[in-house]
Amino acid sequence: MRQLATLVILSAILLSCNSKTTHNTQSIASTNHIDISDQLHYKPEMVGPYVISRSHFEGHASITPAGDEIYFAVYSNDHAYSTIAYSTKVDGEWTEPEIASFSGKYSDGSPALSPDGKRLYFSSRRPISRNNKINASNDIWYVERINTKSWGEPMRLQEGINTEYNEFSPSVDNKGNLFFCSNRPEGFGDLDVYKADFKENNYQTPVLLDSVINSKYHEGNVGVSPDGNMLFVMIQHKPGDYGYDDIHYSIKKEGKWSPVQNLGSDVNTYTYDFSPKVSPDGKTLYFSSRINRDFSSVDSTYTFESFTSYLNSPLNGLGNIYKIDLNQLNLKK
């Protein structure tokens, strides 16, 4: 009887030790993230540090009308592959992301929700024929929402919008008008912005926007406001800009777009700032930046462990997702 009692006590002790060990491991894991709050002096707010914005390369964020679901692309470091992930907000906190139901097999990117959240557009190199051969270029596809976690089968947009060239970075306004970027040869430069009007439940032939938007430089990402009156464009390597990729904007006045203007240093940095998208209420700009930690104020020497922690943090020089209220930018209209 004493032996049985002893065994019971020992088992309880072992279970207690295992429980404490597990708790300590979880505690260490949860506190292993380095504090980045004092390493970044930037007006925009990082979205979901260590949950959405983490050590990977994230871009092209698009949010639902209720603000409780966000879709974004996650890229391999060499950008050879990307997939579309999403996260939901529960009790004010973003949940661990999951791969969208229609993604995760082929290389998919630049997701963009319609303002009502019922359709999601994206670019992909998935096969366009039954031979299952990967497409040589990116095309624009869409899915229709079934429920909170599921989407219908991907549908490729029609020929004319899609070509043998690259089409990506879709964005739509409340009327369904589609803006996107393409490198088809009739453009001004490397990549340009196109618009396809949505009329009678069909997309019309895309139109190349004129030189107030496009240039000989690289207009590689585009985002339109829900009302269709503001356009945000990422332009690469434009002389006089702050960094390699800067976000510019244009306002529609009396049916015509104003010449693009740089969004300014509140958003644009010395590095890459890209993938602008406007929230469904038209009040918030979501975008990505590769802004890094401030190395000019290093107050200690790295160890291998601390440097590895830095590389595994959001501020490692890869893309993170940010947001800023448009009324903070004092845009000239």
C-alpha positions as a Markdown table, in Angstrom:
| # | Residue | x | y | z |
|---|---|---|---|---|
| 1 | Met | 0.0 | 0.0 | 0.0 |
| 2 | Arg | 2.9 | 2.3 | 0.9 |
| 3 | Gln | 4.5 | 1.5 | -2.4 |
| 4 | Leu | 1.3 | 2.5 | -4.3 |
| 5 | Ala | 1.1 | 5.7 | -2.4 |
| 6 | Thr | 4.7 | 6.5 | -3.1 |
| 7 | Leu | 4.1 | 5.9 | -6.8 |
| 8 | Val | 1.1 | 8.2 | -6.8 |
| 9 | Ile | 3.1 | 10.9 | -5.2 |
| 10 | Leu | 6.0 | 10.5 | -7.6 |
| 11 | Ser | 3.6 | 10.6 | -10.6 |
| 12 | Ala | 2.1 | 13.8 | -9.3 |
| 13 | Ile | 5.5 | 15.4 | -8.9 |
| 14 | Leu | 6.5 | 14.4 | -12.4 |
| 15 | Leu | 3.3 | 15.7 | -13.8 |
| 16 | Ser | 3.8 | 18.9 | -11.9 |
| 17 | Cys | 7.4 | 19.2 | -13.3 |
| 18 | Asn | 6.2 | 18.5 | -16.8 |
| 19 | Ser | 3.5 | 21.1 | -16.5 |
| 20 | Lys | 5.9 | 23.7 | -15.2 |
| 21 | Thr | 8.4 | 22.9 | -17.9 |
| 22 | Thr | 5.7 | 23.3 | -20.6 |
| 23 | His | 4.5 | 26.5 | -19.1 |
| 24 | Asn | 8.1 | 27.9 | -18.9 |
| 25 | Thr | 8.7 | 26.9 | -22.6 |
| 26 | Gln | 5.6 | 28.7 | -23.7 |
| 27 | Ser | 6.5 | 31.7 | -21.6 |
| 28 | Ile | 10.0 | 31.8 | -23.1 |
| 29 | Ala | 8.5 | 31.4 | -26.6 |
| 30 | Ser | 6.1 | 34.2 | -26.0 |
| 31 | Thr | 8.8 | 36.5 | -24.7 |
| 32 | Asn | 11.4 | 35.6 | -27.2 |
| 33 | His | 10.2 | 38.4 | -29.5 |
| 34 | Ile | 12.5 | 41.4 | -29.3 |
| 35 | Asp | 10.8 | 44.7 | -28.5 |
| 36 | Ile | 10.7 | 46.7 | -31.8 |
| 37 | Ser | 8.8 | 49.7 | -30.4 |
| 38 | Asp | 11.9 | 51.7 | -29.7 |
| 39 | Gln | 13.7 | 50.7 | -33.0 |
| 40 | Leu | 11.3 | 52.3 | -35.4 |
| 41 | His | 10.4 | 56.0 | -35.7 |
| 42 | Tyr | 7.7 | 55.9 | -38.3 |
| 43 | Lys | 4.3 | 57.6 | -38.4 |
| 44 | Pro | 2.3 | 54.7 | -39.9 |
| 45 | Glu | 1.3 | 51.9 | -37.7 |
| 46 | Met | 2.6 | 48.3 | -38.2 |
| 47 | Val | -0.3 | 45.9 | -38.7 |
| 48 | Gly | -0.1 | 42.9 | -36.4 |
| 49 | Pro | 3.6 | 42.8 | -35.3 |
| 50 | Tyr | 4.8 | 39.2 | -35.1 |
| 51 | Val | 1.4 | 37.9 | -36.3 |
| 52 | Ile | 0.8 | 39.5 | -39.7 |
| 53 | Ser | 3.9 | 41.5 | -40.0 |
| 54 | Arg | 6.7 | 39.2 | -39.1 |
| 55 | Ser | 10.1 | 38.1 | -40.4 |
| 56 | His | 8.7 | 37.1 | -43.8 |
| 57 | Phe | 8.1 | 39.4 | -46.8 |
| 58 | Glu | 4.4 | 40.5 | -46.6 |
| 59 | Gly | 2.6 | 42.8 | -49.0 |
| 60 | His | -0.6 | 43.8 | -50.7 |
| 61 | Ala | -2.9 | 43.9 | -47.7 |
| 62 | Ser | -6.6 | 44.2 | -48.2 |
| 63 | Ile | -9.2 | 44.5 | -45.5 |
| 64 | Thr | -12.9 | 43.7 | -45.2 |
| 65 | Pro | -15.6 | 46.4 | -44.6 |
| 66 | Ala | -15.9 | 45.5 | -41.0 |
| 67 | Gly | -12.2 | 45.6 | -40.5 |
| 68 | Asp | -12.2 | 42.1 | -39.0 |
| 69 | Glu | -10.5 | 40.2 | -41.8 |
| 70 | Ile | -7.3 | 40.9 | -43.7 |
| 71 | Tyr | -5.9 | 39.2 | -46.8 |
| 72 | Phe | -2.2 | 39.6 | -47.8 |
| 73 | Ala | 0.5 | 38.0 | -49.8 |
| 74 | Val | 3.5 | 36.2 | -48.3 |
| 75 | Tyr | 6.6 | 35.9 | -50.6 |
| 76 | Ser | 9.6 | 33.7 | -50.6 |
| 77 | Asn | 12.8 | 35.8 | -50.2 |
| 78 | Asp | 13.7 | 35.5 | -53.8 |
| 79 | His | 10.1 | 36.3 | -54.9 |
| 80 | Ala | 9.9 | 33.2 | -56.9 |
| 81 | Tyr | 6.8 | 32.1 | -55.1 |
| 82 | Ser | 4.0 | 33.8 | -53.1 |
| 83 | Thr | 0.8 | 32.7 | -51.5 |
| 84 | Ile | -2.2 | 34.4 | -50.1 |
| 85 | Ala | -2.9 | 34.3 | -46.4 |
| 86 | Tyr | -5.6 | 35.8 | -44.2 |
| 87 | Ser | -6.2 | 36.6 | -40.5 |
| 88 | Thr | -9.3 | 37.4 | -38.6 |
| 89 | Lys | -9.6 | 39.8 | -35.7 |
| 90 | Val | -11.0 | 38.3 | -32.5 |
| 91 | Asp | -11.4 | 40.4 | -29.3 |
| 92 | Gly | -9.3 | 43.1 | -30.9 |
| 93 | Glu | -6.4 | 40.9 | -31.7 |
| 94 | Trp | -5.3 | 39.4 | -35.1 |
| 95 | Thr | -5.3 | 35.6 | -35.1 |
| 96 | Glu | -2.6 | 33.3 | -36.5 |
| 97 | Pro | -2.8 | 33.6 | -40.3 |
| 98 | Glu | -4.0 | 30.7 | -42.5 |
| 99 | Ile | -3.6 | 30.2 | -46.2 |
| 100 | Ala | -6.7 | 31.2 | -48.1 |
| 101 | Ser | -8.8 | 28.3 | -49.3 |
| 102 | Phe | -8.1 | 28.9 | -53.0 |
| 103 | Ser | -4.3 | 29.5 | -52.6 |
| 104 | Gly | -1.3 | 27.6 | -51.4 |
| 105 | Lys | -0.6 | 25.4 | -54.5 |
| 106 | Tyr | 0.3 | 27.8 | -57.3 |
| 107 | Ser | 2.1 | 31.1 | -57.0 |
| 108 | Asp | -0.6 | 33.7 | -56.1 |
| 109 | Gly | -0.2 | 37.3 | -55.1 |
| 110 | Ser | -1.5 | 40.9 | -54.9 |
| 111 | Pro | -4.9 | 40.1 | -53.3 |
| 112 | Ala | -7.5 | 42.8 | -53.5 |
| 113 | Leu | -11.0 | 42.7 | -52.0 |
| 114 | Ser | -13.9 | 44.5 | -53.6 |
| 115 | Pro | -15.2 | 47.3 | -51.3 |
| 116 | Asp | -18.1 | 45.1 | -50.3 |
| 117 | Gly | -15.8 | 42.2 | -49.4 |
| 118 | Lys | -17.8 | 39.7 | -51.5 |
| 119 | Arg | -15.2 | 39.2 | -54.3 |
| 120 | Leu | -11.4 | 38.9 | -54.1 |
| 121 | Tyr | -9.1 | 39.6 | -57.1 |
| 122 | Phe | -5.6 | 38.3 | -57.3 |
| 123 | Ser | -2.7 | 37.7 | -59.7 |
| 124 | Ser | -1.5 | 34.2 | -60.4 |
| 125 | Arg | 0.6 | 32.0 | -62.6 |
| 126 | Arg | -1.7 | 29.1 | -62.2 |
| 127 | Pro | -2.5 | 27.0 | -65.3 |
| 128 | Ile | -5.1 | 28.4 | -67.7 |
| 129 | Ser | -5.6 | 25.1 | -69.6 |
| 130 | Arg | -6.3 | 21.5 | -68.6 |
| 131 | Asn | -2.7 | 20.4 | -69.2 |
| 132 | Asn | -1.8 | 21.8 | -65.7 |
| 133 | Lys | 1.2 | 23.7 | -67.1 |
| 134 | Ile | 2.2 | 26.7 | -65.1 |
| 135 | Asn | 1.4 | 29.9 | -66.9 |
| 136 | Ala | 4.4 | 31.8 | -68.4 |
| 137 | Ser | 3.0 | 35.2 | -67.1 |
| 138 | Asn | 0.8 | 36.5 | -64.3 |
| 139 | Asp | -2.9 | 36.9 | -65.0 |
| 140 | Ile | -5.7 | 38.4 | -62.9 |
| 141 | Trp | -8.2 | 36.0 | -61.3 |
| 142 | Tyr | -11.0 | 36.3 | -58.8 |
| 143 | Val | -13.0 | 34.3 | -56.3 |
| 144 | Glu | -16.5 | 34.9 | -55.0 |
| 145 | Arg | -17.1 | 34.6 | -51.2 |
| 146 | Ile | -19.1 | 31.6 | -50.0 |
| 147 | Asn | -18.8 | 32.2 | -46.2 |
| 148 | Thr | -16.4 | 33.7 | -43.7 |
| 149 | Lys | -13.7 | 31.1 | -44.4 |
| 150 | Ser | -14.5 | 29.7 | -47.9 |
| 151 | Trp | -14.3 | 31.1 | -51.4 |
| 152 | Gly | -15.6 | 29.6 | -54.7 |
| 153 | Glu | -13.4 | 28.3 | -57.5 |
| 154 | Pro | -10.9 | 30.8 | -59.0 |
| 155 | Met | -12.1 | 32.3 | -62.2 |
| 156 | Arg | -9.7 | 33.9 | -64.7 |
| 157 | Leu | -10.7 | 37.3 | -66.1 |
| 158 | Gln | -11.4 | 37.5 | -69.8 |
| 159 | Glu | -8.9 | 37.9 | -72.6 |
| 160 | Gly | -8.1 | 41.6 | -73.2 |
| 161 | Ile | -7.6 | 42.1 | -69.5 |
| 162 | Asn | -5.3 | 39.1 | -69.5 |
| 163 | Thr | -2.7 | 38.8 | -72.2 |
| 164 | Glu | 0.5 | 36.9 | -72.9 |
| 165 | Tyr | 2.2 | 39.7 | -70.8 |
| 166 | Asn | 2.1 | 40.2 | -67.0 |
| 167 | Glu | -1.1 | 41.5 | -65.3 |
| 168 | Phe | -1.1 | 42.0 | -61.6 |
| 169 | Ser | -1.9 | 44.3 | -58.7 |
| 170 | Pro | -5.6 | 44.5 | -59.3 |
| 171 | Ser | -7.8 | 47.1 | -57.4 |
| 172 | Val | -11.5 | 47.8 | -57.8 |
| 173 | Asp | -13.9 | 50.7 | -56.9 |
| 174 | Asn | -17.5 | 50.6 | -55.7 |
| 175 | Lys | -18.7 | 50.4 | -59.3 |
| 176 | Gly | -16.5 | 47.4 | -60.1 |
| 177 | Asn | -14.1 | 49.3 | -62.3 |
| 178 | Leu | -10.8 | 47.5 | -62.4 |
| 179 | Phe | -7.3 | 49.1 | -62.2 |
| 180 | Phe | -4.2 | 46.9 | -62.7 |
| 181 | Cys | -0.6 | 47.0 | -63.8 |
| 182 | Ser | 0.8 | 45.4 | -66.9 |
| 183 | Asn | 4.0 | 45.3 | -69.0 |
| 184 | Arg | 2.3 | 45.0 | -72.4 |
| 185 | Pro | 4.4 | 46.7 | -75.1 |
| 186 | Glu | 2.1 | 49.7 | -75.9 |
| 187 | Gly | 2.8 | 51.2 | -72.4 |
| 188 | Phe | 5.0 | 54.2 | -71.5 |
| 189 | Gly | 7.7 | 52.1 | -69.8 |
| 190 | Asp | 8.5 | 49.0 | -67.9 |
| 191 | Leu | 5.1 | 48.6 | -66.2 |
| 192 | Asp | 2.0 | 50.9 | -66.5 |
| 193 | Val | -1.5 | 51.3 | -65.0 |
| 194 | Tyr | -4.6 | 50.3 | -66.9 |
| 195 | Lys | -8.3 | 50.7 | -66.2 |
| 196 | Ala | -11.1 | 48.4 | -67.4 |
| 197 | Asp | -14.6 | 49.9 | -66.8 |
| 198 | Phe | -17.3 | 47.5 | -65.5 |
| 199 | Lys | -20.5 | 48.0 | -67.5 |
| 200 | Glu | -23.6 | 45.8 | -67.9 |
| 201 | Asn | -21.9 | 43.1 | -65.8 |
| 202 | Asn | -18.9 | 42.9 | -68.1 |
| 203 | Tyr | -15.4 | 44.4 | -68.2 |
| 204 | Gln | -14.7 | 46.7 | -71.1 |
| 205 | Thr | -11.5 | 46.8 | -73.1 |
| 206 | Pro | -8.7 | 48.1 | -70.8 |
| 207 | Val | -7.4 | 51.6 | -71.3 |
| 208 | Leu | -3.9 | 52.7 | -70.7 |
| 209 | Leu | -4.0 | 55.7 | -68.3 |
| 210 | Asp | -2.2 | 58.7 | -69.8 |
| 211 | Ser | 1.1 | 60.4 | -68.9 |
| 212 | Val | -0.3 | 62.2 | -65.8 |
| 213 | Ile | -0.2 | 58.7 | -64.2 |
| 214 | Asn | 2.2 | 56.6 | -66.3 |
| 215 | Ser | 5.8 | 57.4 | -67.3 |
| 216 | Lys | 8.9 | 55.8 | -68.6 |
| 217 | Tyr | 9.5 | 54.5 | -65.0 |
| 218 | His | 8.0 | 51.5 | -63.3 |
| 219 | Glu | 4.4 | 51.9 | -62.2 |
| 220 | Gly | 4.2 | 48.5 | -60.5 |
| 221 | Asn | 1.4 | 48.7 | -57.9 |
| 222 | Val | -2.0 | 50.5 | -57.9 |
| 223 | Gly | -4.8 | 51.1 | -55.4 |
| 224 | Val | -8.0 | 53.0 | -56.1 |
| 225 | Ser | -10.3 | 54.5 | -53.4 |
| 226 | Pro | -13.8 | 53.0 | -53.2 |
| 227 | Asp | -15.4 | 56.1 | -54.7 |
| 228 | Gly | -13.0 | 55.9 | -57.6 |
| 229 | Asn | -11.6 | 59.5 | -57.1 |
| 230 | Met | -8.2 | 58.8 | -55.6 |
| 231 | Leu | -5.5 | 56.6 | -57.1 |
| 232 | Phe | -2.3 | 55.5 | -55.3 |
| 233 | Val | 0.6 | 54.2 | -57.5 |
| 234 | Met | 3.9 | 52.8 | -56.5 |
| 235 | Ile | 6.6 | 54.1 | -58.9 |
| 236 | Gln | 10.1 | 52.7 | -58.9 |
| 237 | His | 13.4 | 54.5 | -59.4 |
| 238 | Lys | 11.9 | 57.9 | -60.1 |
| 239 | Pro | 14.4 | 60.7 | -59.8 |
| 240 | Gly | 13.9 | 63.0 | -56.8 |
| 241 | Asp | 11.9 | 60.3 | -54.8 |
| 242 | Tyr | 12.9 | 59.3 | -51.3 |
| 243 | Gly | 13.7 | 55.7 | -51.9 |
| 244 | Tyr | 13.7 | 52.9 | -54.5 |
| 245 | Asp | 9.9 | 52.5 | -54.5 |
| 246 | Asp | 7.8 | 55.4 | -53.5 |
| 247 | Ile | 4.0 | 55.7 | -53.3 |
| 248 | His | 2.4 | 58.5 | -55.3 |
| 249 | Tyr | -1.2 | 59.7 | -55.5 |
| 250 | Ser | -3.6 | 61.4 | -58.0 |
| 251 | Ile | -7.0 | 63.0 | -57.5 |
| 252 | Lys | -9.7 | 62.9 | -60.1 |
| 253 | Lys | -11.1 | 66.4 | -60.8 |
| 254 | Glu | -13.9 | 66.9 | -63.2 |
| 255 | Gly | -13.4 | 63.4 | -64.7 |
| 256 | Lys | -9.6 | 63.8 | -65.2 |
| 257 | Trp | -6.7 | 62.6 | -63.1 |
| 258 | Ser | -4.3 | 65.1 | -61.7 |
| 259 | Pro | -0.6 | 64.6 | -62.2 |
| 260 | Val | 0.8 | 62.1 | -59.7 |
| 261 | Gln | 2.4 | 63.6 | -56.6 |
| 262 | Asn | 4.8 | 61.9 | -54.1 |
| 263 | Leu | 2.9 | 60.9 | -50.9 |
| 264 | Gly | 5.6 | 62.4 | -48.8 |
| 265 | Ser | 8.1 | 61.4 | -46.2 |
| 266 | Asp | 5.5 | 60.3 | -43.6 |
| 267 | Val | 5.0 | 57.2 | -45.7 |
| 268 | Asn | 7.9 | 57.0 | -48.2 |
| 269 | Thr | 11.3 | 56.1 | -46.8 |
| 270 | Tyr | 14.9 | 55.6 | -48.0 |
| 271 | Thr | 13.9 | 52.0 | -49.1 |
| 272 | Tyr | 11.0 | 50.2 | -50.7 |
| 273 | Asp | 7.4 | 51.4 | -50.0 |
| 274 | Phe | 4.8 | 49.7 | -52.1 |
| 275 | Ser | 1.4 | 47.9 | -52.6 |
| 276 | Pro | -1.0 | 50.7 | -51.6 |
| 277 | Lys | -4.6 | 49.8 | -51.0 |
| 278 | Val | -7.4 | 51.9 | -49.5 |
| 279 | Ser | -9.8 | 50.6 | -46.9 |
| 280 | Pro | -13.5 | 50.1 | -47.9 |
| 281 | Asp | -14.5 | 53.2 | -46.0 |
| 282 | Gly | -12.0 | 55.3 | -47.9 |
| 283 | Lys | -10.3 | 56.5 | -44.7 |
| 284 | Thr | -7.2 | 54.4 | -44.3 |
| 285 | Leu | -4.2 | 53.6 | -46.5 |
| 286 | Tyr | -2.7 | 50.1 | -46.2 |
| 287 | Phe | 0.7 | 49.5 | -47.7 |
| 288 | Ser | 4.0 | 47.7 | -47.2 |
| 289 | Ser | 7.5 | 49.0 | -46.5 |
| 290 | Arg | 10.9 | 47.5 | -46.1 |
| 291 | Ile | 11.9 | 50.1 | -43.6 |
| 292 | Asn | 14.5 | 48.6 | -41.2 |
| 293 | Arg | 15.4 | 49.3 | -37.6 |
| 294 | Asp | 17.4 | 52.5 | -36.9 |
| 295 | Phe | 21.0 | 51.4 | -36.9 |
| 296 | Ser | 22.2 | 54.9 | -36.2 |
| 297 | Ser | 21.2 | 54.5 | -32.5 |
| 298 | Val | 22.7 | 51.1 | -31.7 |
| 299 | Asp | 23.6 | 51.2 | -28.0 |
| 300 | Ser | 25.0 | 47.7 | -27.6 |
| 301 | Thr | 27.0 | 45.1 | -29.5 |
| 302 | Tyr | 25.2 | 42.2 | -31.1 |
| 303 | Thr | 25.8 | 38.6 | -30.0 |
| 304 | Phe | 25.0 | 35.8 | -32.4 |
| 305 | Glu | 21.8 | 35.1 | -30.5 |
| 306 | Ser | 20.6 | 38.7 | -30.4 |
| 307 | Phe | 21.4 | 39.2 | -34.1 |
| 308 | Thr | 19.5 | 36.0 | -35.0 |
| 309 | Ser | 16.6 | 37.4 | -33.0 |
| 310 | Tyr | 16.8 | 40.6 | -35.0 |
| 311 | Leu | 16.8 | 38.6 | -38.3 |
| 312 | Asn | 13.7 | 36.7 | -37.0 |
| 313 | Ser | 11.9 | 40.0 | -36.2 |
| 314 | Pro | 9.7 | 42.1 | -38.4 |
| 315 | Leu | 12.4 | 44.8 | -38.8 |
| 316 | Asn | 14.8 | 42.7 | -40.7 |
| 317 | Gly | 14.6 | 44.6 | -44.0 |
| 318 | Leu | 11.9 | 42.5 | -45.6 |
| 319 | Gly | 8.3 | 43.8 | -46.3 |
| 320 | Asn | 5.9 | 44.5 | -43.5 |
| 321 | Ile | 2.3 | 45.8 | -43.6 |
| 322 | Tyr | 1.4 | 49.3 | -42.3 |
| 323 | Lys | -1.6 | 51.6 | -42.2 |
| 324 | Ile | -2.1 | 55.3 | -41.8 |
| 325 | Asp | -5.3 | 57.5 | -41.8 |
| 326 | Leu | -5.5 | 59.5 | -45.0 |
| 327 | Asn | -6.4 | 62.6 | -43.1 |
| 328 | Gln | -3.0 | 62.5 | -41.4 |
| 329 | Leu | -1.3 | 63.0 | -44.8 |
| 330 | Asn | -2.8 | 66.4 | -45.7 |
| 331 | Leu | -3.0 | 65.5 | -49.4 |
| 332 | Lys | -3.2 | 68.3 | -51.9 |
| 333 | Lys | -6.5 | 68.1 | -53.7 |
